Amino acid sequence: MSLNHRVGQHIKYLRIKSGIKSQAKLAELCGWKSQSRVGNYEAGSRTVSPADAEVLAKVLEVDPAEIIFGIPNGKSPTLKYQDEAAFSISGFEFWDSGTPLNDDEVEIPFYMEVELAAGHGMAEAQHYLGPKLRFAKSTLRKSNVDPTNAACVRVSGNSMEPVLPNGSTVGVDTSQTNVTDGKMYAINHDGMLRIKTLYKLPGGGLRLRSFNLDEWPDERYEADDLKQITVIGKVFWYSVLL
């Protein structure tokens, strides 16, 4: 089964689950003039655009990733977890898990739901069977990122808006845990994944800064307060779908 067909089954599954009985009704709720767009998507004869994935997700009240990958735990009736598809960093350019990598490509694990309570929640890439993003090796080399130390995660919340809206994706270099003032890092804060700009304080403390300072003022933690904070890695890349 092609990826477009699997995505189409996700859309149909989520439509029925939400109580929308017809393709025409879903098209109407999405603001589309014709039922044929939904019909083509569900039939797998048309690739879902990034903009339409966002519209569908909003109407169906799900995360856009569920349109592509299935239900949050990756175990939808039509998509096995280890066979999930990936999308490119230039947008939703689909391929199946069996599509061979180009010579200048490498796959990076993409954690849509990261549980941090046990360690930092990011498994070693060779043991990770979930969705992945493809990066050019040359791009990673320019950023001095070893692919074996890289992982991608989703950003939750509005604290890093407008730079990183809710649902953005960031690439994290887990080998870079020494803080450079003003750089973005992924941190494990008492079991919660957070993306913050970090600054070192005298005496070994840290200041956590959000871009949305109106709602999220600076947080200051002295050295004795850092027992609950672990730096997972430095953010080397991010992607936003508008």
N, C-alpha and C positions, 0 to 999 in steps of 0.2 A: 504494500500500500504506500502510495506517495505521501510526502509530507503535507501537501495541500489537502489531500483527502482526509488525513488525520486531523488537521486543523479544522476542516469542515465539520467533522464529527464532533469536535469539541464545541463548536458554535451551536450545532443542533442540540447537543446534550444540554448545554447551558441555557439555551432558549426554552426548551421543554421544562427544564428544572425550574426556571423562573416563572412558569405559568403562561408564557407567550405561545399560543397554540399555532400560529401561522407565520410563515416567512413574511407575508405582506404586513402583518402587524409589527413585526420586528423592524422591517424597513421603515414603516411609518414612524415608529418611536425613535429611530436613528436619524430621521429627517431626510430620508432618501426617497426619491420620487417613484422608484420602481422596485417591485419585489424581486426582480431578476438579480440584483446585486447580492442579496442574501441567498437567493437560490444558487447562484454560481459559487459563492463561498462554501455553502453547505455541501455542494456537489464536488467540491475540490477542483473545479475547473478554472478558478481564478485565485491568484495569490493575494492574501489580505495585506493591504497597505498599512503602514504605521498609523496614519491618521484614522483609518477605519477601525483598526484594532482598538484604539483609544475610545472611539465612539461606541463600539460594541460593548467594551468593558464597562463603560459608564452606564449604558442602558441595562445591561445584565447584572450590574452591581457586583462586578468581580475585578480582580487585578488583571491588567492587560496580559500578564504572563500566563494566566489561565486560558486565554484564548489560544495561545501558541502551544503551551506545554500540558494543558489539562488541569485537573483540580490540584490544589496546593501541594498535596503529598506526592504528586507525580504518578498516581495510580488510577487514572481514569479508566473507564471500561474499554477504551479504544487505544490506549497508549501505555505500553510497558515502560517502567521507569528507566531500564537500562537502554531502551531504544529511543529515548526522547531526542527531539531535534535540537539543533542549535541555530542561532541567528548571528549574522555578521555585525561587526561594530559600526558599519556604515548604515545600518537599518535592518529591517526584517527581511534579509535575503536568506531564504531557507535552504537547508540541505538535510538529507537523511543522515543517520549516524553511520551508515555505510559508505557515504561519499568520501573518497580518498582526499587526504590533505595535499595541497600544493607544496612544492619544495620549500617555499618561503612562508608556510603557515604552521601554526601550532595551536592546539586547543587548550583553553584555560577553563577550569571549573567555574560554573556560575551558580552560586548559592542564592536561591530566591528567598529561602526562609532559614536563617542561620540561628541555631540555638547555641548560646554561648555558656550555658551553665556549667558544662563539662569541658574545661579547657577553652579554646577559642572557637571550637565548633567547625573548623575547616579541615577536612580530611586531606590526606596526601593525594595528589592528583592521580597517581596510578591506581588508587583504590576507589576513585570517585566515579559513580556510574550515572550521575544525573546530567542535566543540560550543561552545555559548554559554549563558550564564545571562541571565535577564531580570530587570532591576531597574526599580523605579519611578523616574522622573526626579526626583520630589519627594524620594525617599529619598536620592538622591545629592546633591541640592542642600543638604539639611540637613547633610550631611557635607562640603560644599564640595568635592565630587569631580566633575571634568569627565569624562564618560564616555569621551572619547577618550584619557584617561590611565589608564583603569582596566583591570585584568585579574584573572582569578581563577585560582588554582593550588591543587593538592592538597598537603597536608602529609604528609610521610613520616617515620616514626619516632615514638619516644615521648618525645622531649626536652621537648615542650611540654604533656605530659599533666599534670593532668587537663583543662586548659582546651581544648587542641587535641589530641584523640586522633589516632592514626594514621589517615589517610584523610579528615581534615577538609578543608574548603575555605575558603580565605581570599580576600578581595578586597583588591587592592593598588593604591594610588594612586601611579603611577610618577612623578608630578610632585613628590611629597613625599620628597625625599632628604636634607634637612637633619634631623639627629637631634634629637629632643626626648626628654630623659631619661624612661625608664620606658615608652615607647611601643613597640609591636611593629612590626618591619620585616622585609621580605623582603630577603635579601642574597645576593649571588653570592660565595661563599667558595671561590676557586680552582676555579671551574667547578661547584660544588655549590650547589643551592638550599637555603637555610636560613631558617627563621622564628625570630627571636630578639627579646627585649626588649633595647634598646640604651641604654647610658649613656656620656656623654662623659667622657673622662679628661683631666686636665691635660696640656698638651703636644700635644694633638691625637689622643690614643689613643681606643680604644673598649673598653668592657666588654660582653661578650655574656652575657646571662642567660637560662637556661631555666626553665620552671616546675617541671620535674622535677629539682630540685636534688640529690636523693639520688643520682641516676645521672649527672647532667650538671652538674657544678659550674661556677661562673663562669669564663669565658675572658677573659683580659686581653691586649689587643694595643696596644702602643705605636705611635706615629705611623709609625715606620720599618717596622712589621710590617703596615701596612694596604694594602700594594701588592696583596695577593691578595684584598682584600675590597672589594666595591662595593655600596653601598646601592641596591637596585632601587626600593624605594618603601615607603611606610607602609601598614600593614594598617588598613583602614577598616571591615572587616566579616568575620565568619566564621560558618560553619555547621557544625553537628555532627549526625550521625545516630546515634542511640543504639539 
